[in-house]
Amino acid sequence: MDILQNVADELAQEALKAQLDSGDEMIVDRVGEALGASSQTLQEAYQTAVRVRRAEARALAMLAEFRRQRAMSNAEHADE
């Protein structure tokens, strides 16, 4: 990763954490707007990083649910 991607990803992670902690869904957008005022390139990289991190979170949640269901199924079959 180059410096642009590193900075964008770090900012995306911090903004998503702040959003989760505060419940303020506009934090991510406001950070993006602030970045766009000084660097459109960084804003675009940040927005991409936010989308990637959100997709990652959805995929991890889906996999966790799959593992939970699998464990429950295995436990049910073990009781038989």
N, C-alpha and C positions, 0 to 999 in steps of 0.2 A: 504494500500500500504506500502511496506517496503521501506527502504532507497534507494535501487537500482532502483526500479520503480519510486520513486519520483524524483531522480536525473535525470534519463533517460528521464522522461516526461518533466521536466523543461528544459533540454537541447534541447529536440526535439522542444518544443514550441518556444524557443528562436531562434533556427536555422531556423525554418520555417518562423518566423517573419523577421529575417534578410534576408532570401531569398526573401521574398515578398517585403520588403523595398528596397532592392538593385537591384533586378532583376537577381542576380547571382545565377543560379541554381546549382552551384557546392558547395555552402556553406554547405548544409546538408551532402553531401558526404565527404567533407574535415573534418568536425567535427567528423563524424563517423570513418574516418581513424585515426584521432588523438586519439580518444578514444581507438581504437583497438591496438594502439602502447603501451598502458599501461594497458588496461583491456578489454579483449575480452568479458567478461561477461557484462560489462557496454555497450560495443559497440552493442552487440546483443539486449540488453534491449532498447537502444536508437533507433536502427533501427526498432524495433517493435513499439515503441512509435511514431516514425515518420509515419509509415504505418497506425497506428490507428488514429492519428490526421488528416492525409490526407483523410482517409475514412470518418471520422467524418465531415470534411469540405464538401466533396462531398455530403454526405447524407443531411446535413443542407441546402446546395444550392438546392438540389432536392426538399426538403420539402418547402423551400421558394418559389420556382417556382410553386409548386402545390398550395400553399396558394394564390399566385398572380393570377393564372389562375382561381382558385375558386372564388376569390373576383371579378374578371372581369366578370365571368359568372353570379354571383349573381347580379351584377350591371346591366348587360344587361337584365336580367329577371325582375328586378325592374322597368326598363324603359318601359316595355310592358304594 
